[in-house]
Amino acid sequence: MTPPPPLPHDKKTLLREVDASIKIRDIKQMDRLRDQVDVKWWESGLILLLFVCALGFMISTALYLTAQSPRPGELLSAQIHTDAARLADAAKALQRKEFLLKAVFIWFLPMVFSIILTLEVILRKINALRRLHHVSAQILETLRKDLARPSARPEGSTESKGEKEENRSQAE
């Protein structure tokens, strides 16, 4: 590892290098935040997963609610009269109702997880947007302060005639 270059001894050069390093750090931070805010390829897959889980949950819930369950007395009367066909039909209806209930729960779990994951992604993006706005506002404020300083513009700067007159009138 090479040692860092020696610091300059004059004050102006040192201030210029420190300002440059601060600006480079701010630019790197803004790039990192912009990358966090950009749309990723897997986010559309997450939305698709959320849609499929919600659709499966709704369909299985609708099937469960519309499934015919045997009436309580029907099962008992089929057992008493030893009606095998009615007993088999009632048992099949009961098994189907139990299967549909399991299907509802099977679709419910991935739907809840995909909702939580989607909310987490949205909250992270909002947080990155807030930080990006804060960093941008800081950079703009620093640029305004730099432009407000009289030493910010060199002697040969390209000011229009109106800006020079305005600056003179403000100075007087």
Secondary structure, DSSP 8 states (H G I E B T S, - for coil): --------SSHHHHHHHHHHHHHHHHHHHHHHHHHHHS--HHHHHHHHHHHHHHHHHHHHHHHHHHS----HHHHHHHHHTT-HHHHHHHHHHHHHHHHHHHHHHHHHHHHHHHHHHHHHHHHHHHHHHHHHHHHHHHHHHHHHHHHHSGGGS-TT----HHHHHHHHHHH-
